[in-house]
Amino acid sequence: MGSYTGEDYTKTLESISAQTSPIFRPAGEEDLARIRELALPTQTRTVEQVIGEMNDIYSFRARVGHPRFLTAIPSVATPASWLGDILASAFNAFSGVWLGGPGIATIELELIAWLAAQIGLPASAGGIFVSGGSVANLTAMTAARDQRLKQDDRGKGIIYFSDETHFCVPKALRILGFFDHQMRKIPSDKKFSMDVAKLEEAIVADKSQGLVPFLIVANCGTTNTGAIDPMDEIADLAQEHNMWLHVDGAYGASVALSGQYRSLVAGLRRADSVAWDAHKWLFQTFGCAITLVRDRKHLAESFTLSGDYLQDTVSGEDQPNLFNYGIELTRPARHMRLWFSLRVLGADTIAQMIDHGFLVAAAAEAKLATLEHWKITSPARLSTITFRFCPEGMDEDTADQLNGIISRDALEQNIAMIQTTQVHGQTSLRVCSINPLTTVACMEQIIEQLHVIACKSALEL
């Protein structure tokens, strides 16, 4: 097959998703009625017929790999990733126990160790591949609960996270049996990072009430603004109070593989656990994330259980049954797509692709600065920037409405899919530019087109 370069990657994806192709295709009532009929098994059909039906069903979607899909934190899967995913599905190996696939288990363990080393965790670190950031956070916080909170104190345990933290964190805490009154939402500062002084105040206040602070969840790349919490300062505080520091790095942990910007996430080395999505900024197909812990035995202490029918499976420190590291017994070899991508593309190419996201976000900010009536509501951080159109004299409610119209019209005109969010209570447009196909020239053109829509819509309001 030969070497596969970043240029080859770009050419391949350009042929798959031209910029003129639709970013989003909605489904009308007639479309949905037809699809409902396809949902139920009827008479046998040929493979060709069913493939045609599948193409029809999948045609109604947001194309997250499109260079003008700039909302959320898109999964921009490389061809290497989906080929690796296809091959893993074809082999269909059982990766829950060592006996199910010693080869794939070895790759998972070694890849986990390599990823842990990239963020500065010690040799004792370990972890497991899971389906996404929600499960990665849940898995890590289970270990945190078991390591830092006595069973008799579970009703008094307190968890701290910022007001910019992803909602999957409180959802996971509810699953773990904690109530809302045990969760402290710490205000963020002007940079959208956790205010450490207010965090310390909350911990001291809770201790004085006889409560048991045991877990701090820091952010490494918030979904809304790309902010990174001051992890070293938070780690010092966690150490002082014997608390577990978990970092939600689903988005930003990938910067540890960057060529130019890895120093931004140096604080990850202080974490007791990290959640990391490979299907975000490591360009993998959906369903590929990682839980890392500073000491791998902590996962085993939380999740090790077995059944009589598994008594013949091999298990040990060097040949573990990986179902004892997490929730799933039956689990696919989801790590093999990332391994395949790294082997084909190489870590240097992945690093360049990550760096490109920084460049395009900065270009968007620079372009906006040349145009009238645009306000940066959060500056370019990582690959994310938020902004809003607000002409002088326009009231806030009308400006909120206007920015919603800009988002809607941009999608209807196939200019870009850029959804709105709330930043300091204001409706803003949010761009995440992790797609390597989104060039600087493309981003500048998008901003210019948004400006045309904004000026026209402002006159009509």
Secondary structure, DSSP 8 states (H G I E B T S, - for coil): -----HHHHHHHHHHHS-TTS-SB----HHHHHHHHHHHS--S---HHHHHHHHHHHHTSSB-TTSTTB-SSS-----HHHHHHHHHHHHHT---SSGGG-HHHHHHHHHHHHHHHHHTT--TT-EEEEESSHHHHHHHHHHHHHHHH--GGGGGGEEEEEETTS-THHHHHHHHTT--GGGEEEE-B-TTSSB-HHHHHHHHHHHHHTT-EEEEEEEEBS-TTT--B--HHHHHHHHHHTT-EEEEE-TTGGGGGG-SS-GGGGGGGGG-SEEEEEHHHHT---SS-EEEEESSTHHHHHHH----GGGTTS---SSS--GGGGSS-SS---TTHHHHHHHHHH-HHHHHHHHHHHHHHHHHHHHHHTTSTTEEEEEEEETTEEEEEE--TT--HHHHHHHHHHHHHHHHHTTS-B--EEEETTEEEEEEE---TTS-HHHHHHHHHHHHHHHHHHHHH-
